[in-house]
């Protein structure tokens, strides 16, 4: 029996409706007269998430959201906003409605913090609906659960930006083939630094579990459980290369793969940035029953020296392949 790290606590849920939706329709799941959005700094309550975001404007503020299933959505265009569940794990944002056809939370302010929600059931015609769409600014996401959607978190590029994801769970996400390009549990664009810690990835429905185009990564203390995955690809994909550290993670490769040849891929698409000194150490990787033998734990398409050592690899897994 394969041993896995304990699942990150499923402490979150968020789903939002398109801003273009009429207020009567957008609030169809609200308790009549409810004002679930508390602006902590002023004590004022709002019946729409967007109204609370507008009240913060270019400033800094925290929106605390009551427990429940709120059929609403919000777009942050400026300022520093914290979105926080009043009771972690009891506030659910559930699709199918998404803002701007993109996500429950569309974020393009200076910075955003999202904590304590469950995001579920987001799908769109372009195959890229997600719980969070980050288009600008730094992001901290912690204690959230993303499930049953095209993607969990999807971002644009910001070369000077930082993204931190901690204690979160990603379940039944991703897709490849069919009507749109591949979607992934997390897909992060060209940020400067990405930190993913103490999180769980499981039961992917296609694509990669963690795809990151950032220049520097810290990926530590996570579990990647592919035993219930379907048509999945890499556990970690650094398609343009990256420096940093991947350590202390657990990987279990499933048997139902679209591409089962590699667990961690470095610069498989382009050698756009340095991977020199990227360290992959102290991880544990195993194959689930029925998984074909022979996958590479690390495959490196770059010309840079990647440090791979001190990993515990189960039978049938090849330590390193230079492509």
C-alpha positions as CSV (number, residue, x, y, z in Angstrom):
1,X,0.0,0.0,0.0
2,X,1.4,3.4,-1.0
3,X,1.9,5.8,1.8
4,X,0.9,9.4,1.1
5,X,1.2,12.7,3.1
6,X,-2.1,13.6,4.8
7,X,-4.4,15.5,2.5
8,X,-4.3,19.3,2.9
9,X,-7.3,20.2,4.9
10,X,-10.2,21.0,2.4
11,X,-10.8,24.4,4.0
12,X,-12.3,26.4,1.2
13,X,-14.9,27.0,-1.6
14,X,-15.7,29.8,-4.0
15,X,-17.9,30.3,-7.0
16,X,-19.1,33.5,-8.6
17,X,-21.5,34.7,-11.2
18,X,-20.8,37.0,-14.2
19,X,-21.0,40.7,-13.5
20,X,-23.2,41.0,-16.6
21,X,-25.8,38.9,-14.9
22,X,-28.8,40.8,-13.6
23,X,-28.8,41.3,-9.8
24,X,-32.0,39.2,-9.5
25,X,-30.5,36.3,-11.3
26,X,-27.1,36.6,-9.7
27,X,-28.6,36.4,-6.2
28,X,-30.8,33.5,-6.8
29,X,-29.1,31.4,-4.1
30,X,-28.9,34.3,-1.5
31,X,-31.0,34.3,1.6
32,X,-33.3,37.2,0.9
33,X,-32.0,40.4,2.5
34,X,-28.7,38.8,3.4
35,X,-25.5,40.9,3.4
36,X,-22.8,38.3,3.6
37,X,-19.8,40.5,2.8
38,X,-18.3,42.4,5.7
39,X,-15.7,45.0,5.1
40,X,-13.7,44.5,8.2
41,X,-12.1,47.9,8.4
42,X,-15.4,49.8,8.5
43,X,-17.9,47.3,9.7
44,X,-20.1,47.9,6.7
45,X,-22.0,45.0,5.1
46,X,-22.8,44.5,1.4
47,X,-25.2,42.2,-0.5
48,X,-22.8,41.9,-3.5
49,X,-19.1,41.0,-3.5
50,X,-18.4,43.6,-6.2
51,X,-19.8,46.4,-4.1
52,X,-17.5,45.4,-1.3
53,X,-14.5,45.4,-3.7
54,X,-15.5,48.8,-5.0
55,X,-15.6,50.2,-1.4
56,X,-11.9,49.3,-1.0
57,X,-11.0,50.9,-4.3
58,X,-7.3,51.8,-4.5
59,X,-6.8,51.2,-0.8
60,X,-6.3,48.2,1.3
61,X,-9.0,46.1,2.9
62,X,-10.4,42.7,4.0
63,X,-13.7,41.3,2.9
64,X,-14.9,38.6,5.3
65,X,-17.6,36.4,3.8
66,X,-20.2,34.5,5.8
67,X,-20.7,30.7,5.6
68,X,-23.0,29.5,2.8
69,X,-23.2,28.9,-0.9
70,X,-23.0,32.3,-2.5
71,X,-23.9,32.6,-6.2
72,X,-21.9,35.7,-6.9
73,X,-18.6,36.9,-8.3
74,X,-16.1,39.7,-8.2
75,X,-13.4,41.5,-10.2
76,X,-10.6,43.3,-8.4
77,X,-9.0,46.0,-10.6
78,X,-6.9,48.0,-8.0
79,X,-5.8,48.1,-4.4
80,X,-4.8,45.4,-2.0
81,X,-7.7,43.1,-1.1
82,X,-8.0,40.1,1.3
83,X,-10.9,37.7,0.6
84,X,-11.4,35.7,3.8
85,X,-13.9,33.1,4.8
86,X,-15.5,33.9,8.2
87,X,-15.3,30.1,9.0
88,X,-12.7,28.3,6.9
89,X,-14.2,25.6,4.8
90,X,-17.8,26.8,5.2
91,X,-18.0,29.3,2.4
92,X,-18.6,27.8,-1.0
93,X,-18.4,29.5,-4.4
94,X,-19.9,27.1,-6.9
95,X,-20.3,27.3,-10.7
96,X,-21.4,27.4,-13.3
97,X,-21.4,31.2,-13.3
98,X,-18.0,33.0,-13.6
99,X,-17.0,36.6,-13.9
100,X,-16.0,37.9,-17.4
101,X,-16.3,34.2,-18.5
102,X,-13.1,33.5,-16.6
103,X,-13.3,32.7,-12.9
104,X,-15.0,33.1,-9.5
105,X,-12.4,35.7,-8.6
106,X,-10.7,37.7,-11.3
107,X,-7.8,39.6,-9.8
108,X,-5.8,42.4,-11.3
109,X,-5.1,44.8,-8.4
110,X,-1.8,45.4,-6.6
111,X,-2.1,42.3,-4.5
112,X,-4.7,39.7,-3.4
113,X,-5.0,37.3,-0.5
114,X,-7.6,34.5,-0.7
115,X,-8.1,32.2,2.3
116,X,-10.5,29.6,3.6
117,X,-12.8,28.9,0.6
118,X,-14.0,26.0,-1.5
119,X,-14.1,26.6,-5.3
120,X,-16.0,24.1,-7.4
121,X,-17.8,23.3,-10.6
122,X,-16.4,26.0,-12.9
123,X,-16.4,25.3,-16.7
124,X,-16.4,27.6,-19.7
125,X,-16.6,27.3,-23.5
126,X,-12.8,27.9,-23.8
127,X,-12.0,25.2,-21.3
128,X,-10.2,27.6,-18.9
129,X,-12.7,28.5,-16.2
130,X,-11.1,28.5,-12.8
131,X,-11.6,29.4,-9.1
132,X,-9.0,32.2,-9.4
133,X,-7.8,34.0,-12.5
134,X,-4.8,36.2,-11.6
135,X,-4.1,38.8,-14.3
136,X,-1.9,41.3,-12.3
137,X,-0.4,41.6,-8.9
138,X,0.9,39.3,-6.2
139,X,-1.2,36.5,-4.9
140,X,-1.3,34.6,-1.6
141,X,-3.7,31.7,-1.6
142,X,-4.0,29.5,1.5
143,X,-6.3,26.9,3.0
144,X,-8.5,26.7,-0.1
145,X,-10.0,23.6,-1.9
146,X,-10.3,23.7,-5.7
147,X,-12.3,20.9,-7.3
148,X,-14.3,19.7,-10.2
149,X,-13.4,22.5,-12.6
150,X,-11.4,23.2,-15.8
151,X,-8.6,24.6,-13.7
152,X,-8.0,25.6,-10.1
153,X,-5.7,28.7,-10.5
154,X,-4.8,30.3,-13.8
155,X,-2.6,33.3,-14.2
156,X,-1.2,35.8,-16.8
157,X,2.5,36.9,-16.8
158,X,4.1,39.3,-14.4
159,X,7.9,39.0,-14.4
160,X,8.3,40.9,-11.1
161,X,5.5,39.2,-9.3
162,X,5.3,36.6,-6.6
163,X,2.7,33.8,-6.0
164,X,2.4,31.8,-2.8
165,X,0.1,28.8,-2.4
166,X,-0.1,27.0,0.9
167,X,-2.2,24.3,2.6
168,X,-4.6,23.9,-0.3
169,X,-6.1,21.0,-2.1
170,X,-6.7,20.5,-5.9
171,X,-9.1,17.7,-6.9
172,X,-10.5,16.6,-10.3
173,X,-9.1,19.5,-12.3
174,X,-7.5,19.8,-15.7
175,X,-8.4,18.5,-19.2
176,X,-6.7,17.8,-22.5
177,X,-8.0,17.3,-26.0
178,X,-11.4,17.9,-27.5
179,X,-12.8,21.4,-27.9
180,X,-9.9,23.5,-26.3
181,X,-6.2,23.4,-25.4
182,X,-5.1,21.6,-22.3
183,X,-6.1,22.9,-18.8
184,X,-4.2,22.1,-15.6
185,X,-4.8,21.9,-11.9
186,X,-2.6,25.0,-11.6
187,X,-1.2,26.9,-14.5
188,X,1.1,29.9,-13.6
189,X,2.5,32.1,-16.3
190,X,5.7,34.1,-16.4
191,X,6.0,35.3,-12.8
192,X,9.3,35.9,-11.0
193,X,8.8,33.5,-8.1
194,X,6.2,30.8,-7.3
195,X,6.0,29.1,-3.9
196,X,3.8,26.0,-3.4
197,X,3.9,24.4,0.0
198,X,2.0,21.9,2.1
199,X,-0.7,21.3,-0.5
200,X,-2.3,18.2,-2.1
201,X,-2.9,17.4,-5.8
202,X,-5.1,14.5,-6.6
203,X,-7.4,12.7,-9.1
204,X,-6.5,15.0,-12.0
205,X,-8.8,14.8,-15.1
206,X,-6.1,15.7,-17.6
207,X,-3.2,18.1,-18.2
208,X,-0.5,18.6,-15.7
209,X,-1.0,18.9,-11.9
210,X,1.4,21.9,-11.5
211,X,2.5,23.9,-14.6
212,X,4.7,26.9,-13.8
213,X,6.5,29.3,-16.2
214,X,8.1,31.3,-13.4
215,X,11.8,32.0,-13.3
216,X,12.2,30.6,-9.7
217,X,10.2,28.0,-7.8
218,X,10.0,26.6,-4.3
219,X,7.8,23.5,-4.3
220,X,8.1,21.7,-0.9
221,X,6.1,19.5,1.4
222,X,3.3,18.7,-1.1
223,X,1.7,15.4,-2.1
224,X,0.8,14.5,-5.7
225,X,-1.6,11.5,-5.7
226,X,-2.3,10.4,-9.3
227,X,-3.8,7.0,-8.3
228,X,-7.3,8.2,-9.3
229,X,-6.1,10.4,-12.2
230,X,-7.4,10.0,-15.7
231,X,-5.5,11.1,-18.9
232,X,-3.0,13.1,-16.8
233,X,0.5,14.1,-17.8
234,X,3.4,15.5,-15.7
235,X,3.2,16.0,-11.9
236,X,5.3,19.1,-12.2
237,X,6.0,20.9,-15.5
238,X,8.5,23.7,-15.7
239,X,8.1,24.2,-19.5
240,X,10.7,27.1,-19.9
241,X,13.1,25.9,-17.1
242,X,13.5,27.4,-13.6
243,X,15.8,27.7,-10.7
244,X,15.0,27.0,-7.1
245,X,14.1,23.9,-5.1
246,X,11.7,21.0,-5.3
247,X,12.0,19.0,-2.1
248,X,10.1,16.9,0.5
249,X,7.3,16.1,-1.8
250,X,5.4,12.7,-2.2
251,X,4.6,11.5,-5.7
252,X,2.4,8.5,-6.7
253,X,2.2,7.9,-10.4
254,X,-1.2,6.5,-11.5
255,X,-1.9,3.9,-14.2
256,X,-4.3,6.0,-16.4
257,X,-1.9,8.4,-18.1
258,X,-2.0,10.3,-21.3
259,X,1.8,10.8,-20.9
260,X,3.3,8.6,-18.2
261,X,6.9,9.0,-19.2
262,X,8.0,11.8,-16.9
263,X,7.1,12.9,-13.4
264,X,9.0,16.2,-13.3
265,X,9.8,18.0,-16.6
266,X,12.3,20.8,-17.0
267,X,12.3,23.0,-20.1
268,X,10.3,20.6,-22.2
269,X,8.9,23.5,-24.4
270,X,11.7,26.1,-24.4
271,X,15.0,26.9,-22.8
272,X,13.8,30.5,-22.1
273,X,15.4,30.9,-18.7
274,X,18.2,29.3,-16.7
275,X,17.7,26.0,-14.8
276,X,21.3,26.0,-13.5
277,X,21.3,24.8,-9.9
278,X,17.7,23.7,-9.8
279,X,17.7,21.3,-6.9
280,X,15.4,18.3,-6.7
281,X,16.0,16.5,-3.5
282,X,14.5,14.5,-0.5
283,X,11.4,13.6,-2.5
284,X,9.6,10.2,-2.5
285,X,8.1,8.7,-5.7
286,X,6.3,5.4,-6.3
287,X,4.2,3.7,-8.9
288,X,0.7,2.7,-8.1
289,X,-0.4,-0.9,-8.9
290,X,-0.7,-1.4,-12.6
291,X,1.4,1.6,-13.6
292,X,3.9,0.9,-16.4
293,X,7.5,0.8,-15.3
294,X,10.1,3.1,-16.8
295,X,9.1,6.7,-16.2
296,X,11.8,9.3,-15.5
297,X,11.5,11.0,-12.2
298,X,13.2,14.0,-13.7
299,X,13.6,14.7,-17.4
300,X,15.8,17.7,-18.3
301,X,15.5,19.3,-21.8
302,X,17.7,22.3,-20.8
303,X,21.5,22.4,-21.2
304,X,21.9,23.5,-17.5
305,X,23.1,21.3,-14.6
306,X,20.2,20.3,-12.5
307,X,21.0,18.8,-9.1
308,X,19.0,15.6,-8.4
309,X,19.9,13.6,-5.3
310,X,18.7,12.1,-2.0
311,X,15.3,11.1,-3.5
312,X,13.6,7.8,-2.6
313,X,12.4,6.2,-5.8
314,X,10.3,3.1,-6.0
315,X,11.0,0.2,-8.3
316,X,10.5,1.0,-12.0
317,X,11.3,4.7,-11.8
318,X,14.4,6.0,-13.5
319,X,16.2,8.7,-11.6
320,X,17.2,11.2,-14.4
321,X,17.0,11.5,-18.1
322,X,18.8,14.2,-20.2
323,X,16.7,15.0,-23.3
